[in-house]
Amino acid sequence: MDDDAIRQLLHRLARVHPSGGSVVERVAIVAEGSGSDSVFEWMFAHGAQAEATPPPAVRHGLHEAGWRTIGAASPSAPSRYILPAGALD
């Protein structure tokens, strides 16, 4: 994909972030098809940062051990990326 096509795609997928930039969901980019690798490369070249994910909630009680095993695997990729203000201009 060329720069203009990537900008148009991100304009369509991005939402306003409280930082003044834009936020884009990883799943939305991947759902667009085979050009997602070039979109991620473009975003990182233009200052995108992976959004920090909150730590898992600590559970206490009788069934604590059972809760740890459910969904214990953390995602290998962040779910959202934040682009700085002006990156899509």
PDB file of N, CA, C and O in Angstrom:
ATOM      1  N   MET A   1       0.841  -1.182   0.000  1.00  0.00           N
ATOM      2  CA  MET A   1       0.000   0.000   0.000  1.00  0.00           C
ATOM      3  C   MET A   1       0.884   1.243   0.000  1.00  0.00           C
ATOM      4  O   MET A   1       1.956   1.257   0.606  1.00  0.00           O
ATOM      5  N   ASP A   2       0.423   2.277  -0.684  1.00  0.00           N
ATOM      6  CA  ASP A   2       1.185   3.519  -0.681  1.00  0.00           C
ATOM      7  C   ASP A   2       0.723   4.417   0.478  1.00  0.00           C
ATOM      8  O   ASP A   2      -0.270   4.125   1.144  1.00  0.00           O
ATOM      9  N   ASP A   3       1.459   5.511   0.703  1.00  0.00           N
ATOM     10  CA  ASP A   3       1.177   6.406   1.827  1.00  0.00           C
ATOM     11  C   ASP A   3      -0.246   6.962   1.810  1.00  0.00           C
ATOM     12  O   ASP A   3      -0.906   7.019   2.847  1.00  0.00           O
ATOM     13  N   ASP A   4      -0.711   7.367   0.648  1.00  0.00           N
ATOM     14  CA  ASP A   4      -2.064   7.944   0.570  1.00  0.00           C
ATOM     15  C   ASP A   4      -3.135   6.916   0.928  1.00  0.00           C
ATOM     16  O   ASP A   4      -4.097   7.240   1.625  1.00  0.00           O
ATOM     17  N   ALA A   5      -2.979   5.705   0.464  1.00  0.00           N
ATOM     18  CA  ALA A   5      -3.956   4.657   0.766  1.00  0.00           C
ATOM     19  C   ALA A   5      -3.959   4.336   2.261  1.00  0.00           C
ATOM     20  O   ALA A   5      -5.014   4.105   2.851  1.00  0.00           O
ATOM     21  N   ILE A   6      -2.777   4.324   2.864  1.00  0.00           N
ATOM     22  CA  ILE A   6      -2.684   4.060   4.304  1.00  0.00           C
ATOM     23  C   ILE A   6      -3.319   5.193   5.098  1.00  0.00           C
ATOM     24  O   ILE A   6      -4.051   4.942   6.056  1.00  0.00           O
ATOM     25  N   ARG A   7      -3.047   6.440   4.711  1.00  0.00           N
ATOM     26  CA  ARG A   7      -3.656   7.589   5.400  1.00  0.00           C
ATOM     27  C   ARG A   7      -5.182   7.538   5.306  1.00  0.00           C
ATOM     28  O   ARG A   7      -5.873   7.786   6.294  1.00  0.00           O
ATOM     29  N   GLN A   8      -5.701   7.223   4.138  1.00  0.00           N
ATOM     30  CA  GLN A   8      -7.156   7.140   3.968  1.00  0.00           C
ATOM     31  C   GLN A   8      -7.740   6.030   4.836  1.00  0.00           C
ATOM     32  O   GLN A   8      -8.784   6.207   5.463  1.00  0.00           O
ATOM     33  N   LEU A   9      -7.074   4.911   4.868  1.00  0.00           N
ATOM     34  CA  LEU A   9      -7.525   3.794   5.692  1.00  0.00           C
ATOM     35  C   LEU A   9      -7.543   4.193   7.167  1.00  0.00           C
ATOM     36  O   LEU A   9      -8.527   3.954   7.866  1.00  0.00           O
ATOM     37  N   LEU A  10      -6.456   4.800   7.637  1.00  0.00           N
ATOM     38  CA  LEU A  10      -6.377   5.178   9.042  1.00  0.00           C
ATOM     39  C   LEU A  10      -7.362   6.299   9.387  1.00  0.00           C
ATOM     40  O   LEU A  10      -7.898   6.324  10.495  1.00  0.00           O
ATOM     41  N   HIS A  11      -7.606   7.219   8.462  1.00  0.00           N
ATOM     42  CA  HIS A  11      -8.629   8.253   8.693  1.00  0.00           C
ATOM     43  C   HIS A  11      -9.989   7.604   8.926  1.00  0.00           C
ATOM     44  O   HIS A  11     -10.770   8.058   9.762  1.00  0.00           O
ATOM     45  N   ARG A  12     -10.256   6.553   8.190  1.00  0.00           N
ATOM     46  CA  ARG A  12     -11.540   5.869   8.299  1.00  0.00           C
ATOM     47  C   ARG A  12     -11.642   5.063   9.601  1.00  0.00           C
ATOM     48  O   ARG A  12     -12.711   5.002  10.209  1.00  0.00           O
ATOM     49  N   LEU A  13     -10.534   4.447  10.027  1.00  0.00           N
ATOM     50  CA  LEU A  13     -10.560   3.564  11.187  1.00  0.00           C
ATOM     51  C   LEU A  13     -10.299   4.266  12.514  1.00  0.00           C
ATOM     52  O   LEU A  13     -10.718   3.776  13.562  1.00  0.00           O
ATOM     53  N   ALA A  14      -9.621   5.393  12.483  1.00  0.00           N
ATOM     54  CA  ALA A  14      -9.173   6.049  13.714  1.00  0.00           C
ATOM     55  C   ALA A  14     -10.285   6.818  14.408  1.00  0.00           C
ATOM     56  O   ALA A  14     -11.235   7.296  13.788  1.00  0.00           O
ATOM     57  N   ARG A  15     -10.124   6.916  15.724  1.00  0.00           N
ATOM     58  CA  ARG A  15     -10.996   7.744  16.552  1.00  0.00           C
ATOM     59  C   ARG A  15     -10.121   8.738  17.300  1.00  0.00           C
ATOM     60  O   ARG A  15      -8.911   8.546  17.422  1.00  0.00           O
ATOM     61  N   VAL A  16     -10.730   9.785  17.792  1.00  0.00           N
ATOM     62  CA  VAL A  16     -10.002  10.801  18.548  1.00  0.00           C
ATOM     63  C   VAL A  16      -9.585  10.213  19.899  1.00  0.00           C
ATOM     64  O   VAL A  16     -10.366   9.531  20.563  1.00  0.00           O
ATOM     65  N   HIS A  17      -8.358  10.489  20.285  1.00  0.00           N
ATOM     66  CA  HIS A  17      -7.829  10.046  21.569  1.00  0.00           C
ATOM     67  C   HIS A  17      -7.707  11.257  22.487  1.00  0.00           C
ATOM     68  O   HIS A  17      -7.442  12.356  21.999  1.00  0.00           O
ATOM     69  N   PRO A  18      -7.891  11.099  23.800  1.00  0.00           N
ATOM     70  CA  PRO A  18      -7.784  12.242  24.713  1.00  0.00           C
ATOM     71  C   PRO A  18      -6.445  12.976  24.657  1.00  0.00           C
ATOM     72  O   PRO A  18      -6.371  14.141  25.045  1.00  0.00           O
ATOM     73  N   SER A  19      -5.401  12.326  24.187  1.00  0.00           N
ATOM     74  CA  SER A  19      -4.082  12.966  24.082  1.00  0.00           C
ATOM     75  C   SER A  19      -4.028  14.003  22.957  1.00  0.00           C
ATOM     76  O   SER A  19      -3.069  14.769  22.863  1.00  0.00           O
ATOM     77  N   GLY A  20      -5.046  14.026  22.115  1.00  0.00           N
ATOM     78  CA  GLY A  20      -5.050  14.930  20.969  1.00  0.00           C
ATOM     79  C   GLY A  20      -4.717  14.220  19.674  1.00  0.00           C
ATOM     80  O   GLY A  20      -4.885  14.780  18.591  1.00  0.00           O
ATOM     81  N   GLY A  21      -4.250  13.000  19.780  1.00  0.00           N
ATOM     82  CA  GLY A  21      -3.937  12.207  18.601  1.00  0.00           C
ATOM     83  C   GLY A  21      -5.112  11.344  18.195  1.00  0.00           C
ATOM     84  O   GLY A  21      -6.271  11.705  18.397  1.00  0.00           O
ATOM     85  N   SER A  22      -4.794  10.201  17.622  1.00  0.00           N
ATOM     86  CA  SER A  22      -5.820   9.266  17.166  1.00  0.00           C
ATOM     87  C   SER A  22      -5.515   7.883  17.719  1.00  0.00           C
ATOM     88  O   SER A  22      -4.360   7.549  17.981  1.00  0.00           O
ATOM     89  N   VAL A  23      -6.548   7.094  17.890  1.00  0.00           N
ATOM     90  CA  VAL A  23      -6.374   5.719  18.347  1.00  0.00           C
ATOM     91  C   VAL A  23      -7.016   4.785  17.325  1.00  0.00           C
ATOM     92  O   VAL A  23      -8.099   5.052  16.804  1.00  0.00           O
ATOM     93  N   VAL A  24      -6.316   3.678  17.053  1.00  0.00           N
ATOM     94  CA  VAL A  24      -6.785   2.707  16.065  1.00  0.00           C
ATOM     95  C   VAL A  24      -6.728   1.317  16.690  1.00  0.00           C
ATOM     96  O   VAL A  24      -5.734   0.944  17.312  1.00  0.00           O
ATOM     97  N   GLU A  25      -7.794   0.569  16.516  1.00  0.00           N
ATOM     98  CA  GLU A  25      -7.856  -0.800  17.021  1.00  0.00           C
ATOM     99  C   GLU A  25      -7.054  -1.722  16.103  1.00  0.00           C
ATOM    100  O   GLU A  25      -7.179  -1.649  14.880  1.00  0.00           O
ATOM    101  N   ARG A  26      -6.231  -2.588  16.694  1.00  0.00           N
ATOM    102  CA  ARG A  26      -5.429  -3.543  15.927  1.00  0.00           C
ATOM    103  C   ARG A  26      -6.322  -4.455  15.084  1.00  0.00           C
ATOM    104  O   ARG A  26      -6.028  -4.716  13.917  1.00  0.00           O
ATOM    105  N   VAL A  27      -7.410  -4.935  15.679  1.00  0.00           N
ATOM    106  CA  VAL A  27      -8.290  -5.872  14.979  1.00  0.00           C
ATOM    107  C   VAL A  27      -8.897  -5.232  13.724  1.00  0.00           C
ATOM    108  O   VAL A  27      -9.121  -5.922  12.730  1.00  0.00           O
ATOM    109  N   ALA A  28      -9.162  -3.936  13.760  1.00  0.00           N
ATOM    110  CA  ALA A  28      -9.724  -3.254  12.588  1.00  0.00           C
ATOM    111  C   ALA A  28      -8.708  -3.205  11.451  1.00  0.00           C
ATOM    112  O   ALA A  28      -9.067  -3.353  10.283  1.00  0.00           O
ATOM    113  N   ILE A  29      -7.444  -2.997  11.797  1.00  0.00           N
ATOM    114  CA  ILE A  29      -6.391  -2.956  10.771  1.00  0.00           C
ATOM    115  C   ILE A  29      -6.207  -4.341  10.154  1.00  0.00           C
ATOM    116  O   ILE A  29      -6.122  -4.478   8.933  1.00  0.00           O
ATOM    117  N   VAL A  30      -6.148  -5.352  10.994  1.00  0.00           N
ATOM    118  CA  VAL A  30      -5.961  -6.724  10.508  1.00  0.00           C
ATOM    119  C   VAL A  30      -7.145  -7.148   9.644  1.00  0.00           C
ATOM    120  O   VAL A  30      -6.961  -7.853   8.651  1.00  0.00           O
ATOM    121  N   ALA A  31      -8.347  -6.731  10.005  1.00  0.00           N
ATOM    122  CA  ALA A  31      -9.542  -7.093   9.245  1.00  0.00           C
ATOM    123  C   ALA A  31      -9.561  -6.495   7.845  1.00  0.00           C
ATOM    124  O   ALA A  31     -10.302  -6.964   6.982  1.00  0.00           O
ATOM    125  N   GLU A  32      -8.758  -5.471   7.613  1.00  0.00           N
ATOM    126  CA  GLU A  32      -8.712  -4.834   6.295  1.00  0.00           C
ATOM    127  C   GLU A  32      -8.022  -5.693   5.247  1.00  0.00           C
ATOM    128  O   GLU A  32      -8.197  -5.457   4.051  1.00  0.00           O
ATOM    129  N   GLY A  33      -7.241  -6.687   5.664  1.00  0.00           N
ATOM    130  CA  GLY A  33      -6.656  -7.596   4.687  1.00  0.00           C
ATOM    131  C   GLY A  33      -5.156  -7.686   4.721  1.00  0.00           C
ATOM    132  O   GLY A  33      -4.519  -7.371   5.726  1.00  0.00           O
ATOM    133  N   SER A  34      -4.598  -8.120   3.609  1.00  0.00           N
ATOM    134  CA  SER A  34      -3.184  -8.480   3.533  1.00  0.00           C
ATOM    135  C   SER A  34      -2.217  -7.310   3.663  1.00  0.00           C
ATOM    136  O   SER A  34      -1.029  -7.540   3.890  1.00  0.00           O
ATOM    137  N   GLY A  35      -2.662  -6.096   3.534  1.00  0.00           N
ATOM    138  CA  GLY A  35      -1.766  -4.941   3.637  1.00  0.00           C
ATOM    139  C   GLY A  35      -1.532  -4.458   5.045  1.00  0.00           C
ATOM    140  O   GLY A  35      -0.959  -3.386   5.241  1.00  0.00           O
ATOM    141  N   SER A  36      -1.967  -5.229   6.043  1.00  0.00           N
ATOM    142  CA  SER A  36      -1.864  -4.758   7.422  1.00  0.00           C
ATOM    143  C   SER A  36      -0.419  -4.581   7.884  1.00  0.00           C
ATOM    144  O   SER A  36      -0.139  -3.692   8.688  1.00  0.00           O
ATOM    145  N   ASP A  37       0.496  -5.404   7.395  1.00  0.00           N
ATOM    146  CA  ASP A  37       1.901  -5.243   7.783  1.00  0.00           C
ATOM    147  C   ASP A  37       2.439  -3.886   7.374  1.00  0.00           C
ATOM    148  O   ASP A  37       3.153  -3.244   8.145  1.00  0.00           O
ATOM    149  N   SER A  38       2.110  -3.444   6.183  1.00  0.00           N
ATOM    150  CA  SER A  38       2.592  -2.135   5.737  1.00  0.00           C
ATOM    151  C   SER A  38       1.928  -1.003   6.516  1.00  0.00           C
ATOM    152  O   SER A  38       2.534   0.050   6.714  1.00  0.00           O
ATOM    153  N   VAL A  39       0.681  -1.212   6.962  1.00  0.00           N
ATOM    154  CA  VAL A  39      -0.002  -0.198   7.773  1.00  0.00           C
ATOM    155  C   VAL A  39       0.693  -0.063   9.117  1.00  0.00           C
ATOM    156  O   VAL A  39       0.941   1.052   9.576  1.00  0.00           O
ATOM    157  N   PHE A  40       1.013  -1.188   9.757  1.00  0.00           N
ATOM    158  CA  PHE A  40       1.716  -1.140  11.035  1.00  0.00           C
ATOM    159  C   PHE A  40       3.093  -0.484  10.881  1.00  0.00           C
ATOM    160  O   PHE A  40       3.487   0.321  11.726  1.00  0.00           O
ATOM    161  N   GLU A  41       3.818  -0.812   9.832  1.00  0.00           N
ATOM    162  CA  GLU A  41       5.132  -0.196   9.589  1.00  0.00           C
ATOM    163  C   GLU A  41       4.991   1.310   9.426  1.00  0.00           C
ATOM    164  O   GLU A  41       5.780   2.072   9.985  1.00  0.00           O
ATOM    165  N   TRP A  42       3.993   1.743   8.665  1.00  0.00           N
ATOM    166  CA  TRP A  42       3.765   3.172   8.446  1.00  0.00           C
ATOM    167  C   TRP A  42       3.443   3.863   9.768  1.00  0.00           C
ATOM    168  O   TRP A  42       3.966   4.940  10.054  1.00  0.00           O
ATOM    169  N   MET A  43       2.582   3.241  10.572  1.00  0.00           N
ATOM    170  CA  MET A  43       2.196   3.840  11.850  1.00  0.00           C
ATOM    171  C   MET A  43       3.402   4.021  12.763  1.00  0.00           C
ATOM    172  O   MET A  43       3.568   5.086  13.357  1.00  0.00           O
ATOM    173  N   PHE A  44       4.244   3.004  12.886  1.00  0.00           N
ATOM    174  CA  PHE A  44       5.411   3.111  13.753  1.00  0.00           C
ATOM    175  C   PHE A  44       6.414   4.127  13.217  1.00  0.00           C
ATOM    176  O   PHE A  44       7.079   4.810  13.996  1.00  0.00           O
ATOM    177  N   ALA A  45       6.530   4.233  11.903  1.00  0.00           N
ATOM    178  CA  ALA A  45       7.414   5.235  11.308  1.00  0.00           C
ATOM    179  C   ALA A  45       6.912   6.654  11.564  1.00  0.00           C
ATOM    180  O   ALA A  45       7.683   7.611  11.498  1.00  0.00           O
ATOM    181  N   HIS A  46       5.606   6.787  11.857  1.00  0.00           N
ATOM    182  CA  HIS A  46       5.014   8.096  12.116  1.00  0.00           C
ATOM    183  C   HIS A  46       4.704   8.323  13.595  1.00  0.00           C
ATOM    184  O   HIS A  46       3.868   9.161  13.933  1.00  0.00           O
ATOM    185  N   GLY A  47       5.365   7.591  14.461  1.00  0.00           N
ATOM    186  CA  GLY A  47       5.294   7.850  15.893  1.00  0.00           C
ATOM    187  C   GLY A  47       4.212   7.136  16.669  1.00  0.00           C
ATOM    188  O   GLY A  47       3.926   7.523  17.802  1.00  0.00           O
ATOM    189  N   ALA A  48       3.599   6.112  16.110  1.00  0.00           N
ATOM    190  CA  ALA A  48       2.548   5.382  16.834  1.00  0.00           C
ATOM    191  C   ALA A  48       3.154   4.655  18.028  1.00  0.00           C
ATOM    192  O   ALA A  48       4.289   4.180  17.979  1.00  0.00           O
ATOM    193  N   GLN A  49       2.378   4.580  19.091  1.00  0.00           N
ATOM    194  CA  GLN A  49       2.771   3.860  20.297  1.00  0.00           C
ATOM    195  C   GLN A  49       1.685   2.852  20.632  1.00  0.00           C
ATOM    196  O   GLN A  49       0.496   3.137  20.491  1.00  0.00           O
ATOM    197  N   ALA A  50       2.093   1.690  21.070  1.00  0.00           N
ATOM    198  CA  ALA A  50       1.124   0.692  21.527  1.00  0.00           C
ATOM    199  C   ALA A  50       0.529   1.182  22.840  1.00  0.00           C
ATOM    200  O   ALA A  50       1.248   1.672  23.711  1.00  0.00           O
ATOM    201  N   GLU A  51      -0.782   1.048  22.978  1.00  0.00           N
ATOM    202  CA  GLU A  51      -1.432   1.459  24.210  1.00  0.00           C
ATOM    203  C   GLU A  51      -1.093   0.461  25.311  1.00  0.00           C
ATOM    204  O   GLU A  51      -1.133  -0.750  25.092  1.00  0.00           O
ATOM    205  N   ALA A  52      -0.765   0.963  26.480  1.00  0.00           N
ATOM    206  CA  ALA A  52      -0.464   0.098  27.614  1.00  0.00           C
ATOM    207  C   ALA A  52      -1.734  -0.613  28.052  1.00  0.00           C
ATOM    208  O   ALA A  52      -2.799  -0.005  28.156  1.00  0.00           O
ATOM    209  N   THR A  53      -1.607  -1.900  28.304  1.00  0.00           N
ATOM    210  CA  THR A  53      -2.763  -2.662  28.770  1.00  0.00           C
ATOM    211  C   THR A  53      -2.724  -2.733  30.287  1.00  0.00           C
ATOM    212  O   THR A  53      -1.649  -2.875  30.868  1.00  0.00           O
ATOM    213  N   PRO A  54      -3.870  -2.636  30.935  1.00  0.00           N
ATOM    214  CA  PRO A  54      -3.887  -2.701  32.395  1.00  0.00           C
ATOM    215  C   PRO A  54      -3.514  -4.103  32.880  1.00  0.00           C
ATOM    216  O   PRO A  54      -3.780  -5.086  32.188  1.00  0.00           O
ATOM    217  N   PRO A  55      -2.900  -4.202  34.063  1.00  0.00           N
ATOM    218  CA  PRO A  55      -2.563  -5.528  34.584  1.00  0.00           C
ATOM    219  C   PRO A  55      -3.832  -6.299  34.925  1.00  0.00           C
ATOM    220  O   PRO A  55      -4.866  -5.696  35.211  1.00  0.00           O
ATOM    221  N   PRO A  56      -3.761  -7.611  34.898  1.00  0.00           N
ATOM    222  CA  PRO A  56      -4.951  -8.399  35.221  1.00  0.00           C
ATOM    223  C   PRO A  56      -5.368  -8.169  36.668  1.00  0.00           C
ATOM    224  O   PRO A  56      -4.533  -7.910  37.534  1.00  0.00           O
ATOM    225  N   ALA A  57      -6.658  -8.266  36.915  1.00  0.00           N
ATOM    226  CA  ALA A  57      -7.182  -8.074  38.256  1.00  0.00           C
ATOM    227  C   ALA A  57      -6.722  -9.206  39.171  1.00  0.00           C
ATOM    228  O   ALA A  57      -6.661 -10.366  38.763  1.00  0.00           O
ATOM    229  N   VAL A  58      -6.404  -8.855  40.395  1.00  0.00           N
ATOM    230  CA  VAL A  58      -6.005  -9.861  41.377  1.00  0.00           C
ATOM    231  C   VAL A  58      -7.273 -10.417  42.009  1.00  0.00           C
ATOM    232  O   VAL A  58      -8.150  -9.666  42.436  1.00  0.00           O
ATOM    233  N   ARG A  59      -7.355 -11.711  42.062  1.00  0.00           N
ATOM    234  CA  ARG A  59      -8.540 -12.360  42.631  1.00  0.00           C
ATOM    235  C   ARG A  59      -8.137 -13.069  43.923  1.00  0.00           C
ATOM    236  O   ARG A  59      -7.065 -13.667  44.016  1.00  0.00           O
ATOM    237  N   HIS A  60      -9.001 -12.988  44.892  1.00  0.00           N
ATOM    238  CA  HIS A  60      -8.779 -13.666  46.172  1.00  0.00           C
ATOM    239  C   HIS A  60     -10.007 -14.493  46.496  1.00  0.00           C
ATOM    240  O   HIS A  60     -11.114 -14.181  46.057  1.00  0.00           O
ATOM    241  N   GLY A  61      -9.808 -15.528  47.252  1.00  0.00           N
ATOM    242  CA  GLY A  61     -10.950 -16.302  47.707  1.00  0.00           C
ATOM    243  C   GLY A  61     -10.804 -17.774  47.437  1.00  0.00           C
ATOM    244  O   GLY A  61      -9.743 -18.264  47.050  1.00  0.00           O
ATOM    245  N   LEU A  62     -11.891 -18.458  47.650  1.00  0.00           N
ATOM    246  CA  LEU A  62     -11.923 -19.910  47.577  1.00  0.00           C
ATOM    247  C   LEU A  62     -11.505 -20.442  46.209  1.00  0.00           C
ATOM    248  O   LEU A  62     -10.813 -21.457  46.131  1.00  0.00           O
ATOM    249  N   HIS A  63     -11.909 -19.780  45.144  1.00  0.00           N
ATOM    250  CA  HIS A  63     -11.656 -20.296  43.794  1.00  0.00           C
ATOM    251  C   HIS A  63     -10.559 -19.514  43.059  1.00  0.00           C
ATOM    252  O   HIS A  63     -10.525 -19.490  41.829  1.00  0.00           O
ATOM    253  N   GLU A  64      -9.680 -18.887  43.808  1.00  0.00           N
ATOM    254  CA  GLU A  64      -8.635 -18.057  43.206  1.00  0.00           C
ATOM    255  C   GLU A  64      -7.781 -18.837  42.212  1.00  0.00           C
ATOM    256  O   GLU A  64      -7.507 -18.330  41.123  1.00  0.00           O
ATOM    257  N   ALA A  65      -7.360 -20.028  42.543  1.00  0.00           N
ATOM    258  CA  ALA A  65      -6.481 -20.810  41.665  1.00  0.00           C
ATOM    259  C   ALA A  65      -7.157 -21.115  40.335  1.00  0.00           C
ATOM    260  O   ALA A  65      -6.501 -21.110  39.294  1.00  0.00           O
ATOM    261  N   GLY A  66      -8.452 -21.380  40.358  1.00  0.00           N
ATOM    262  CA  GLY A  66      -9.168 -21.664  39.122  1.00  0.00           C
ATOM    263  C   GLY A  66      -9.233 -20.464  38.202  1.00  0.00           C
ATOM    264  O   GLY A  66      -9.180 -20.615  36.981  1.00  0.00           O
ATOM    265  N   TRP A  67      -9.348 -19.269  38.771  1.00  0.00           N
ATOM    266  CA  TRP A  67      -9.427 -18.056  37.951  1.00  0.00           C
ATOM    267  C   TRP A  67      -8.113 -17.748  37.261  1.00  0.00           C
ATOM    268  O   TRP A  67      -8.103 -17.175  36.172  1.00  0.00           O
ATOM    269  N   ARG A  68      -7.020 -18.115  37.874  1.00  0.00           N
ATOM    270  CA  ARG A  68      -5.717 -17.820  37.260  1.00  0.00           C
ATOM    271  C   ARG A  68      -5.511 -18.577  35.964  1.00  0.00           C
ATOM    272  O   ARG A  68      -4.839 -18.080  35.060  1.00  0.00           O
ATOM    273  N   THR A  69      -6.065 -19.747  35.857  1.00  0.00           N
ATOM    274  CA  THR A  69      -5.827 -20.562  34.666  1.00  0.00           C
ATOM    275  C   THR A  69      -6.745 -20.191  33.510  1.00  0.00           C
ATOM    276  O   THR A  69      -6.428 -20.482  32.357  1.00  0.00           O
ATOM    277  N   ILE A  70      -7.874 -19.555  33.796  1.00  0.00           N
ATOM    278  CA  ILE A  70      -8.796 -19.180  32.726  1.00  0.00           C
ATOM    279  C   ILE A  70      -8.268 -17.940  32.032  1.00  0.00           C
ATOM    280  O   ILE A  70      -8.133 -16.887  32.655  1.00  0.00           O
ATOM    281  N   GLY A  71      -7.974 -18.053  30.770  1.00  0.00           N
ATOM    282  CA  GLY A  71      -7.483 -16.909  30.001  1.00  0.00           C
ATOM    283  C   GLY A  71      -6.125 -16.421  30.457  1.00  0.00           C
ATOM    284  O   GLY A  71      -5.829 -15.232  30.339  1.00  0.00           O
ATOM    285  N   ALA A  72      -5.298 -17.300  30.970  1.00  0.00           N
ATOM    286  CA  ALA A  72      -4.005 -16.903  31.522  1.00  0.00           C
ATOM    287  C   ALA A  72      -3.051 -16.383  30.463  1.00  0.00           C
ATOM    288  O   ALA A  72      -2.171 -15.578  30.768  1.00  0.00           O
ATOM    289  N   ALA A  73      -3.205 -16.821  29.244  1.00  0.00           N
ATOM    290  CA  ALA A  73      -2.306 -16.357  28.190  1.00  0.00           C
ATOM    291  C   ALA A  73      -2.621 -14.907  27.843  1.00  0.00           C
ATOM    292  O   ALA A  73      -3.763 -14.569  27.532  1.00  0.00           O
ATOM    293  N   SER A  74      -1.609 -14.059  27.896  1.00  0.00           N
ATOM    294  CA  SER A  74      -1.819 -12.655  27.556  1.00  0.00           C
ATOM    295  C   SER A  74      -1.636 -12.483  26.057  1.00  0.00           C
ATOM    296  O   SER A  74      -0.871 -13.226  25.443  1.00  0.00           O
ATOM    297  N   PRO A  75      -2.321 -11.518  25.458  1.00  0.00           N
ATOM    298  CA  PRO A  75      -2.182 -11.324  24.017  1.00  0.00           C
ATOM    299  C   PRO A  75      -0.759 -10.902  23.669  1.00  0.00           C
ATOM    300  O   PRO A  75      -0.130 -10.149  24.412  1.00  0.00           O
ATOM    301  N   SER A  76      -0.260 -11.386  22.548  1.00  0.00           N
ATOM    302  CA  SER A  76       1.112 -11.077  22.154  1.00  0.00           C
ATOM    303  C   SER A  76       1.220  -9.700  21.510  1.00  0.00           C
ATOM    304  O   SER A  76       2.315  -9.143  21.430  1.00  0.00           O
ATOM    305  N   ALA A  77       0.122  -9.155  21.060  1.00  0.00           N
ATOM    306  CA  ALA A  77       0.144  -7.837  20.425  1.00  0.00           C
ATOM    307  C   ALA A  77      -0.843  -6.921  21.148  1.00  0.00           C
ATOM    308  O   ALA A  77      -1.887  -7.377  21.617  1.00  0.00           O
ATOM    309  N   PRO A  78      -0.517  -5.645  21.238  1.00  0.00           N
ATOM    310  CA  PRO A  78      -1.447  -4.700  21.868  1.00  0.00           C
ATOM    311  C   PRO A  78      -2.751  -4.624  21.077  1.00  0.00           C
ATOM    312  O   PRO A  78      -2.781  -4.900  19.877  1.00  0.00           O
ATOM    313  N   SER A  79      -3.811  -4.252  21.758  1.00  0.00           N
ATOM    314  CA  SER A  79      -5.097  -4.197  21.071  1.00  0.00           C
ATOM    315  C   SER A  79      -5.351  -2.850  20.406  1.00  0.00           C
ATOM    316  O   SER A  79      -6.192  -2.754  19.513  1.00  0.00           O
ATOM    317  N   ARG A  80      -4.628  -1.798  20.833  1.00  0.00           N
ATOM    318  CA  ARG A  80      -4.830  -0.466  20.245  1.00  0.00           C
ATOM    319  C   ARG A  80      -3.498   0.252  20.088  1.00  0.00           C
ATOM    320  O   ARG A  80      -2.547   0.016  20.834  1.00  0.00           O
ATOM    321  N   TYR A  81      -3.457   1.132  19.099  1.00  0.00           N
ATOM    322  CA  TYR A  81      -2.265   1.944  18.837  1.00  0.00           C
ATOM    323  C   TYR A  81      -2.661   3.411  18.831  1.00  0.00           C
ATOM    324  O   TYR A  81      -3.710   3.781  18.303  1.00  0.00           O
ATOM    325  N   ILE A  82      -1.814   4.240  19.423  1.00  0.00           N
ATOM    326  CA  ILE A  82      -2.089   5.669  19.514  1.00  0.00           C
ATOM    327  C   ILE A  82      -1.126   6.408  18.598  1.00  0.00           C
ATOM    328  O   ILE A  82       0.093   6.299  18.729  1.00  0.00           O
ATOM    329  N   LEU A  83      -1.698   7.157  17.672  1.00  0.00           N
ATOM    330  CA  LEU A  83      -0.916   8.002  16.766  1.00  0.00           C
ATOM    331  C   LEU A  83      -0.852   9.416  17.340  1.00  0.00           C
ATOM    332  O   LEU A  83      -1.850   9.909  17.867  1.00  0.00           O
ATOM    333  N   PRO A  84       0.300  10.077  17.248  1.00  0.00           N
ATOM    334  CA  PRO A  84       0.394  11.439  17.768  1.00  0.00           C
ATOM    335  C   PRO A  84      -0.458  12.412  16.934  1.00  0.00           C
ATOM    336  O   PRO A  84      -0.816  12.129  15.791  1.00  0.00           O
ATOM    337  N   ALA A  85      -0.763  13.543  17.533  1.00  0.00           N
ATOM    338  CA  ALA A  85      -1.521  14.576  16.833  1.00  0.00           C
ATOM    339  C   ALA A  85      -0.796  14.981  15.556  1.00  0.00           C
ATOM    340  O   ALA A  85       0.420  15.171  15.572  1.00  0.00           O
ATOM    341  N   GLY A  86      -1.507  15.112  14.474  1.00  0.00           N
ATOM    342  CA  GLY A  86      -0.934  15.527  13.201  1.00  0.00           C
ATOM    343  C   GLY A  86      -0.361  14.406  12.352  1.00  0.00           C
ATOM    344  O   GLY A  86       0.051  14.658  11.220  1.00  0.00           O
ATOM    345  N   ALA A  87      -0.319  13.188  12.849  1.00  0.00           N
ATOM    346  CA  ALA A  87       0.274  12.092  12.087  1.00  0.00           C
ATOM    347  C   ALA A  87      -0.535  11.756  10.832  1.00  0.00           C
ATOM    348  O   ALA A  87       0.023  11.284   9.842  1.00  0.00           O
ATOM    349  N   LEU A  88      -1.835  11.997  10.872  1.00  0.00           N
ATOM    350  CA  LEU A  88      -2.673  11.659   9.731  1.00  0.00           C
ATOM    351  C   LEU A  88      -2.928  12.840   8.806  1.00  0.00           C
ATOM    352  O   LEU A  88      -3.654  12.706   7.820  1.00  0.00           O
ATOM    353  N   ASP A  89      -2.344  13.989   9.107  1.00  0.00           N
ATOM    354  CA  ASP A  89      -2.538  15.185   8.255  1.00  0.00           C
ATOM    355  C   ASP A  89      -1.692  15.130   7.005  1.00  0.00           C
ATOM    356  O   ASP A  89      -1.737  16.050   6.189  1.00  0.00           O
TER     357      ASP A  89
END
